[in-house]
Amino acid sequence: MLTEFHIGIDDTDSEKGGCTTYTATVLFQHLLSRGFKPADFPWLVRLNPNIPWKTRGNGALAVHFLVEEDQIEDVKHIAIETVEKTTIASTRGTDPALAFLKGQVPRTLREYSTRALHDVLTVREARAAATRAGAELHALMGVRGLIGSLAAIGADLDSVEHTFEIIAYRIRENLGAPRKIDRESVKLMNAKYEDRTFNNLDPESGRVLLSPHGRDPVLLGIRGYGPQDVLTAFNEVQLCEEIERIMIFRTNQGTDAHLGKQRRAIDLKPHQSGALTGRVDEVPRVLRGGHVIFRLRDDSGLLDCAVYRPTGSLAMAARELLPGDRVRVCGGIRGRREGRPTLNVEKLEVLHLAEQINDANPMCSNCGGRCESMGRGQGLRCKKCGQRDEYPSKIQVRNERHLQQIIYIPPPRARRHLTMPDSRPRNISNRYLRIEDFPLRPEDYN
């Protein structure tokens, strides 16, 4: 009788060429070639992006198969062997680990995975969660990878908001060399499929975003809203070098999954992610280099918010805030300034704009022209007709605000993997296809 068997993998990444998505791909395809039946696409699960010791994208992976009870030990052996072979053990800070779970994923493990999106978890908490869920943990070197490997299994991506990514991997001989992709074909693909894919190009700079720059084996990755969407878009791009293999992942990228927890200023701790609503407490300060700091007050206290220059339109919007504006800020805590937590803003939603009223010189009662000051204590004079007024009084003028009551996010080049794009497709039903419903033959993975 077939039973569900889940394998979580984390922390095989390294600066020398390791990549956890590559490890999961090799494992998935090896099990597929051995005749094991996949229960779903592999999962690429991005966890809390504010963890300081994370790899760049803080991604963990999970693969899911239907196996016979007497085959489980064989599958475990294959998984451990694959992780060992695809990990560069000499790399400092690489702590590969696996998690195994037989049967349905329990609610306790789903709750643990949700916490891994927002909070800082410990290895002790991972071990306790594994015990409650009946999962088995394996650390091949250090133990830090245990946290993400277990969280990947509990991500519940087949029933919550998710997207897809197709990743093509380079042959070993090309690792470290410049990636060879026809940029014009990327631009044409983006123009054709921009409603079904996202973050291919940065619209302001024209920079191609679907290809990394390090020594890792990823040639390119295309993100979109369905498996057919990303596969079709991939076939439009002209690759100028040989690829070793490809894989389609179900993922939580582009979903804002890490920003779903509402926070209060008094409760925020370093490295947490979430959202907070409050009022701007004072005029924003623009620091040297163009970074913006503004202070937000909610019913529990004050919070410093930092918006960095590379966020483009988001930083420009932050400059326009005024005391009394009501906003919702989303992001992560990196530390404290002057005893208060500082939130690095990833998204800014303007809920209400305060009126901006300034004092101004009155208009001339004779001709209607604008009056100007003649000096301290000397009254006003009309610029047009010259009439003077020795005892003038200021008038109040309501200024137009250029800020809009919308959601501001950074341009694609400055977004997190998890950040939701600013445009969403109307029809995304094929996102919920399972792998057995998708017309991709095993040989198409190679």
ZIRAMO-V332167 format. One record per residue. N is the residue number from 1. RES is the residue in three letters. NEAR is the number of other ideal C-beta (glycine too) atoms within 8 Angstrom. D_LAST is the distance of its C-alpha to the last C-alpha in Angstrom with 1 decimal. Layout:
n->[N | N]
res->[RES | RES]
near->[NEAR | NEAR]
d_last->[D_LAST | D_LAST]
This chain:
n->[1 | 2 | 3 | 4 | 5 | 6 | 7 | 8 | 9 | 10 | 11 | 12 | 13 | 14 | 15 | 16 | 17 | 18 | 19 | 20 | 21 | 22 | 23 | 24 | 25 | 26 | 27 | 28 | 29 | 30 | 31 | 32 | 33 | 34 | 35 | 36 | 37 | 38 | 39 | 40 | 41 | 42 | 43 | 44 | 45 | 46 | 47 | 48 | 49 | 50 | 51 | 52 | 53 | 54 | 55 | 56 | 57 | 58 | 59 | 60 | 61 | 62 | 63 | 64 | 65 | 66 | 67 | 68 | 69 | 70 | 71 | 72 | 73 | 74 | 75 | 76 | 77 | 78 | 79 | 80 | 81 | 82 | 83 | 84 | 85 | 86 | 87 | 88 | 89 | 90 | 91 | 92 | 93 | 94 | 95 | 96 | 97 | 98 | 99 | 100 | 101 | 102 | 103 | 104 | 105 | 106 | 107 | 108 | 109 | 110 | 111 | 112 | 113 | 114 | 115 | 116 | 117 | 118 | 119 | 120 | 121 | 122 | 123 | 124 | 125 | 126 | 127 | 128 | 129 | 130 | 131 | 132 | 133 | 134 | 135 | 136 | 137 | 138 | 139 | 140 | 141 | 142 | 143 | 144 | 145 | 146 | 147 | 148 | 149 | 150 | 151 | 152 | 153 | 154 | 155 | 156 | 157 | 158 | 159 | 160 | 161 | 162 | 163 | 164 | 165 | 166 | 167 | 168 | 169 | 170 | 171 | 172 | 173 | 174 | 175 | 176 | 177 | 178 | 179 | 180 | 181 | 182 | 183 | 184 | 185 | 186 | 187 | 188 | 189 | 190 | 191 | 192 | 193 | 194 | 195 | 196 | 197 | 198 | 199 | 200 | 201 | 202 | 203 | 204 | 205 | 206 | 207 | 208 | 209 | 210 | 211 | 212 | 213 | 214 | 215 | 216 | 217 | 218 | 219 | 220 | 221 | 222 | 223 | 224 | 225 | 226 | 227 | 228 | 229 | 230 | 231 | 232 | 233 | 234 | 235 | 236 | 237 | 238 | 239 | 240 | 241 | 242 | 243 | 244 | 245 | 246 | 247 | 248 | 249 | 250 | 251 | 252 | 253 | 254 | 255 | 256 | 257 | 258 | 259 | 260 | 261 | 262 | 263 | 264 | 265 | 266 | 267 | 268 | 269 | 270 | 271 | 272 | 273 | 274 | 275 | 276 | 277 | 278 | 279 | 280 | 281 | 282 | 283 | 284 | 285 | 286 | 287 | 288 | 289 | 290 | 291 | 292 | 293 | 294 | 295 | 296 | 297 | 298 | 299 | 300 | 301 | 302 | 303 | 304 | 305 | 306 | 307 | 308 | 309 | 310 | 311 | 312 | 313 | 314 | 315 | 316 | 317 | 318 | 319 | 320 | 321 | 322 | 323 | 324 | 325 | 326 | 327 | 328 | 329 | 330 | 331 | 332 | 333 | 334 | 335 | 336 | 337 | 338 | 339 | 340 | 341 | 342 | 343 | 344 | 345 | 346 | 347 | 348 | 349 | 350 | 351 | 352 | 353 | 354 | 355 | 356 | 357 | 358 | 359 | 360 | 361 | 362 | 363 | 364 | 365 | 366 | 367 | 368 | 369 | 370 | 371 | 372 | 373 | 374 | 375 | 376 | 377 | 378 | 379 | 380 | 381 | 382 | 383 | 384 | 385 | 386 | 387 | 388 | 389 | 390 | 391 | 392 | 393 | 394 | 395 | 396 | 397 | 398 | 399 | 400 | 401 | 402 | 403 | 404 | 405 | 406 | 407 | 408 | 409 | 410 | 411 | 412 | 413 | 414 | 415 | 416 | 417 | 418 | 419 | 420 | 421 | 422 | 423 | 424 | 425 | 426 | 427 | 428 | 429 | 430 | 431 | 432 | 433 | 434 | 435 | 436 | 437 | 438 | 439 | 440 | 441 | 442 | 443 | 444 | 445 | 446]
res->[MET | LEU | THR | GLU | PHE | HIS | ILE | GLY | ILE | ASP | ASP | THR | ASP | SER | GLU | LYS | GLY | GLY | CYS | THR | THR | TYR | THR | ALA | THR | VAL | LEU | PHE | GLN | HIS | LEU | LEU | SER | ARG | GLY | PHE | LYS | PRO | ALA | ASP | PHE | PRO | TRP | LEU | VAL | ARG | LEU | ASN | PRO | ASN | ILE | PRO | TRP | LYS | THR | ARG | GLY | ASN | GLY | ALA | LEU | ALA | VAL | HIS | PHE | LEU | VAL | GLU | GLU | ASP | GLN | ILE | GLU | ASP | VAL | LYS | HIS | ILE | ALA | ILE | GLU | THR | VAL | GLU | LYS | THR | THR | ILE | ALA | SER | THR | ARG | GLY | THR | ASP | PRO | ALA | LEU | ALA | PHE | LEU | LYS | GLY | GLN | VAL | PRO | ARG | THR | LEU | ARG | GLU | TYR | SER | THR | ARG | ALA | LEU | HIS | ASP | VAL | LEU | THR | VAL | ARG | GLU | ALA | ARG | ALA | ALA | ALA | THR | ARG | ALA | GLY | ALA | GLU | LEU | HIS | ALA | LEU | MET | GLY | VAL | ARG | GLY | LEU | ILE | GLY | SER | LEU | ALA | ALA | ILE | GLY | ALA | ASP | LEU | ASP | SER | VAL | GLU | HIS | THR | PHE | GLU | ILE | ILE | ALA | TYR | ARG | ILE | ARG | GLU | ASN | LEU | GLY | ALA | PRO | ARG | LYS | ILE | ASP | ARG | GLU | SER | VAL | LYS | LEU | MET | ASN | ALA | LYS | TYR | GLU | ASP | ARG | THR | PHE | ASN | ASN | LEU | ASP | PRO | GLU | SER | GLY | ARG | VAL | LEU | LEU | SER | PRO | HIS | GLY | ARG | ASP | PRO | VAL | LEU | LEU | GLY | ILE | ARG | GLY | TYR | GLY | PRO | GLN | ASP | VAL | LEU | THR | ALA | PHE | ASN | GLU | VAL | GLN | LEU | CYS | GLU | GLU | ILE | GLU | ARG | ILE | MET | ILE | PHE | ARG | THR | ASN | GLN | GLY | THR | ASP | ALA | HIS | LEU | GLY | LYS | GLN | ARG | ARG | ALA | ILE | ASP | LEU | LYS | PRO | HIS | GLN | SER | GLY | ALA | LEU | THR | GLY | ARG | VAL | ASP | GLU | VAL | PRO | ARG | VAL | LEU | ARG | GLY | GLY | HIS | VAL | ILE | PHE | ARG | LEU | ARG | ASP | ASP | SER | GLY | LEU | LEU | ASP | CYS | ALA | VAL | TYR | ARG | PRO | THR | GLY | SER | LEU | ALA | MET | ALA | ALA | ARG | GLU | LEU | LEU | PRO | GLY | ASP | ARG | VAL | ARG | VAL | CYS | GLY | GLY | ILE | ARG | GLY | ARG | ARG | GLU | GLY | ARG | PRO | THR | LEU | ASN | VAL | GLU | LYS | LEU | GLU | VAL | LEU | HIS | LEU | ALA | GLU | GLN | ILE | ASN | ASP | ALA | ASN | PRO | MET | CYS | SER | ASN | CYS | GLY | GLY | ARG | CYS | GLU | SER | MET | GLY | ARG | GLY | GLN | GLY | LEU | ARG | CYS | LYS | LYS | CYS | GLY | GLN | ARG | ASP | GLU | TYR | PRO | SER | LYS | ILE | GLN | VAL | ARG | ASN | GLU | ARG | HIS | LEU | GLN | GLN | ILE | ILE | TYR | ILE | PRO | PRO | PRO | ARG | ALA | ARG | ARG | HIS | LEU | THR | MET | PRO | ASP | SER | ARG | PRO | ARG | ASN | ILE | SER | ASN | ARG | TYR | LEU | ARG | ILE | GLU | ASP | PHE | PRO | LEU | ARG | PRO | GLU | ASP | TYR | ASN]
near->[4 | 6 | 11 | 10 | 13 | 13 | 15 | 17 | 19 | 16 | 13 | 16 | 9 | 11 | 6 | 8 | 11 | 15 | 11 | 15 | 13 | 14 | 17 | 15 | 13 | 12 | 15 | 13 | 12 | 10 | 13 | 10 | 7 | 7 | 4 | 11 | 8 | 14 | 9 | 10 | 12 | 14 | 15 | 14 | 16 | 15 | 14 | 16 | 14 | 11 | 10 | 6 | 5 | 10 | 8 | 4 | 8 | 12 | 13 | 14 | 17 | 15 | 14 | 12 | 13 | 10 | 12 | 8 | 7 | 5 | 9 | 12 | 7 | 7 | 14 | 9 | 8 | 12 | 13 | 11 | 8 | 12 | 15 | 10 | 7 | 10 | 13 | 9 | 7 | 4 | 10 | 3 | 6 | 14 | 12 | 16 | 17 | 14 | 17 | 14 | 14 | 9 | 6 | 4 | 10 | 9 | 5 | 9 | 16 | 12 | 9 | 16 | 16 | 9 | 9 | 13 | 11 | 12 | 9 | 9 | 10 | 7 | 9 | 6 | 10 | 15 | 10 | 8 | 13 | 14 | 8 | 9 | 14 | 9 | 13 | 7 | 14 | 9 | 11 | 11 | 7 | 6 | 8 | 10 | 14 | 16 | 14 | 17 | 17 | 19 | 18 | 17 | 16 | 14 | 13 | 9 | 11 | 8 | 4 | 8 | 5 | 11 | 13 | 17 | 14 | 16 | 12 | 13 | 13 | 14 | 8 | 7 | 4 | 9 | 10 | 5 | 5 | 3 | 10 | 6 | 14 | 9 | 7 | 6 | 11 | 14 | 9 | 9 | 14 | 11 | 7 | 8 | 13 | 9 | 5 | 11 | 15 | 12 | 10 | 12 | 11 | 10 | 6 | 7 | 6 | 6 | 7 | 9 | 10 | 10 | 11 | 7 | 3 | 5 | 7 | 11 | 11 | 14 | 12 | 12 | 11 | 14 | 14 | 15 | 12 | 12 | 13 | 9 | 14 | 16 | 11 | 10 | 16 | 11 | 6 | 10 | 13 | 6 | 11 | 6 | 10 | 6 | 11 | 8 | 11 | 10 | 14 | 12 | 14 | 12 | 14 | 14 | 11 | 11 | 10 | 10 | 11 | 15 | 13 | 9 | 8 | 7 | 10 | 11 | 16 | 6 | 7 | 13 | 8 | 9 | 12 | 14 | 14 | 14 | 11 | 16 | 10 | 12 | 11 | 17 | 9 | 7 | 7 | 11 | 7 | 7 | 8 | 3 | 5 | 7 | 12 | 14 | 11 | 15 | 11 | 17 | 11 | 12 | 3 | 7 | 9 | 9 | 17 | 14 | 14 | 11 | 13 | 9 | 7 | 8 | 12 | 10 | 9 | 15 | 15 | 8 | 12 | 14 | 9 | 9 | 12 | 11 | 9 | 7 | 13 | 10 | 14 | 9 | 16 | 13 | 12 | 14 | 15 | 9 | 7 | 8 | 7 | 5 | 4 | 11 | 12 | 13 | 15 | 11 | 14 | 12 | 14 | 15 | 11 | 15 | 8 | 7 | 9 | 9 | 5 | 8 | 7 | 7 | 6 | 8 | 10 | 12 | 7 | 13 | 6 | 7 | 8 | 6 | 10 | 9 | 14 | 9 | 9 | 8 | 5 | 4 | 4 | 7 | 11 | 12 | 11 | 15 | 7 | 9 | 8 | 6 | 10 | 9 | 11 | 6 | 5 | 10 | 5 | 8 | 8 | 8 | 8 | 7 | 7 | 4 | 8 | 5 | 10 | 5 | 7 | 6 | 8 | 10 | 11 | 13 | 12 | 12 | 11 | 9 | 11 | 8 | 10 | 14 | 12 | 9 | 9 | 5 | 6 | 6 | 8 | 4 | 4 | 9 | 5 | 10 | 10 | 6 | 10 | 10 | 10 | 5 | 5 | 10 | 3 | 9 | 5 | 6 | 5 | 6 | 11 | 5]
d_last->[29.2 | 26.1 | 26.5 | 24.7 | 23.4 | 22.5 | 21.2 | 22.2 | 21.1 | 23.0 | 24.0 | 21.5 | 21.9 | 23.9 | 25.2 | 23.8 | 20.1 | 19.5 | 17.7 | 17.9 | 15.1 | 12.8 | 14.5 | 14.0 | 10.2 | 10.1 | 12.7 | 11.4 | 8.2 | 10.7 | 13.2 | 11.2 | 10.5 | 14.3 | 15.3 | 16.4 | 16.8 | 15.9 | 19.1 | 17.7 | 15.2 | 15.2 | 18.4 | 19.0 | 22.8 | 25.0 | 28.3 | 31.7 | 31.2 | 34.7 | 34.2 | 35.4 | 33.3 | 30.0 | 27.0 | 26.8 | 25.2 | 26.2 | 23.0 | 22.3 | 19.3 | 19.5 | 17.2 | 19.0 | 18.8 | 21.4 | 22.4 | 25.5 | 28.2 | 28.2 | 24.4 | 24.8 | 25.9 | 23.0 | 20.6 | 22.7 | 22.6 | 18.8 | 18.8 | 21.6 | 20.1 | 16.8 | 19.1 | 21.3 | 18.6 | 17.1 | 20.6 | 22.9 | 26.0 | 28.5 | 28.0 | 31.0 | 30.6 | 27.2 | 27.9 | 24.8 | 25.5 | 24.3 | 25.9 | 25.7 | 27.3 | 27.9 | 29.0 | 29.5 | 29.6 | 33.4 | 35.2 | 36.3 | 32.7 | 32.0 | 35.3 | 34.2 | 31.0 | 33.1 | 35.4 | 32.5 | 32.1 | 35.8 | 37.4 | 37.2 | 36.5 | 37.4 | 35.8 | 38.8 | 38.0 | 34.4 | 35.8 | 38.4 | 35.9 | 33.7 | 36.9 | 37.9 | 34.5 | 34.1 | 31.0 | 30.3 | 29.7 | 28.5 | 29.1 | 27.7 | 30.0 | 31.9 | 32.2 | 31.5 | 27.9 | 29.3 | 30.5 | 27.2 | 25.2 | 27.8 | 28.0 | 24.4 | 24.8 | 28.0 | 26.8 | 27.0 | 24.5 | 24.3 | 28.0 | 28.9 | 28.3 | 24.7 | 22.3 | 18.5 | 16.3 | 12.9 | 11.9 | 9.9 | 10.2 | 11.9 | 11.9 | 14.8 | 17.2 | 17.4 | 18.3 | 21.8 | 21.9 | 22.5 | 19.6 | 19.5 | 19.2 | 21.5 | 23.9 | 25.6 | 22.4 | 22.1 | 25.8 | 25.4 | 22.5 | 24.7 | 27.7 | 25.9 | 24.2 | 26.5 | 27.7 | 24.3 | 22.8 | 24.7 | 25.3 | 23.6 | 26.8 | 30.1 | 32.7 | 35.6 | 34.1 | 31.3 | 29.0 | 25.2 | 24.2 | 20.4 | 19.7 | 21.1 | 23.3 | 23.0 | 21.3 | 18.5 | 14.9 | 14.6 | 14.6 | 15.5 | 15.8 | 17.3 | 19.5 | 20.9 | 22.6 | 20.1 | 16.5 | 17.0 | 19.0 | 16.4 | 13.6 | 16.4 | 17.7 | 14.4 | 14.4 | 18.0 | 17.4 | 17.5 | 15.5 | 17.4 | 15.2 | 11.9 | 9.0 | 7.1 | 4.7 | 6.3 | 8.5 | 11.7 | 14.8 | 18.2 | 20.7 | 24.4 | 24.2 | 26.7 | 28.9 | 31.8 | 31.2 | 33.0 | 36.0 | 37.0 | 39.7 | 43.2 | 45.1 | 48.7 | 49.8 | 51.7 | 48.8 | 46.1 | 44.9 | 42.9 | 39.1 | 39.3 | 37.7 | 39.3 | 41.7 | 45.4 | 48.1 | 51.3 | 53.7 | 53.7 | 56.6 | 57.4 | 56.6 | 53.2 | 53.4 | 51.4 | 50.7 | 50.5 | 47.1 | 47.0 | 45.9 | 47.7 | 49.2 | 50.9 | 52.4 | 51.8 | 54.2 | 53.5 | 55.8 | 55.1 | 55.4 | 54.0 | 50.5 | 49.6 | 46.7 | 44.9 | 43.1 | 41.7 | 42.0 | 38.3 | 38.1 | 39.9 | 41.4 | 41.4 | 43.6 | 45.8 | 46.3 | 47.2 | 49.9 | 51.5 | 52.1 | 55.7 | 57.5 | 57.5 | 54.1 | 52.2 | 48.5 | 45.5 | 43.4 | 40.0 | 38.5 | 38.7 | 41.5 | 41.3 | 44.9 | 48.5 | 51.0 | 54.7 | 54.1 | 52.0 | 48.2 | 46.4 | 43.6 | 40.9 | 40.7 | 37.3 | 38.8 | 42.4 | 43.8 | 47.4 | 49.3 | 52.8 | 54.5 | 57.9 | 60.6 | 61.2 | 65.0 | 66.8 | 70.4 | 71.5 | 74.8 | 76.5 | 77.2 | 80.6 | 83.1 | 84.9 | 82.2 | 78.9 | 77.5 | 75.5 | 77.7 | 77.0 | 78.5 | 81.4 | 80.9 | 81.2 | 84.1 | 85.1 | 83.7 | 81.7 | 82.2 | 80.8 | 78.8 | 80.0 | 83.7 | 84.6 | 86.0 | 86.2 | 85.8 | 87.1 | 85.9 | 82.5 | 80.0 | 76.2 | 74.3 | 70.9 | 68.0 | 64.8 | 61.9 | 58.8 | 55.6 | 52.6 | 50.2 | 48.7 | 48.2 | 44.4 | 41.4 | 40.6 | 37.2 | 36.0 | 34.0 | 30.2 | 30.3 | 32.5 | 30.9 | 29.5 | 26.0 | 27.9 | 30.3 | 30.5 | 30.4 | 33.7 | 32.6 | 31.0 | 29.9 | 32.3 | 29.9 | 27.0 | 27.0 | 23.3 | 22.7 | 23.8 | 21.2 | 19.7 | 16.2 | 17.7 | 19.3 | 16.3 | 14.9 | 11.2 | 9.8 | 7.8 | 5.7 | 5.5 | 3.8 | 0.0]
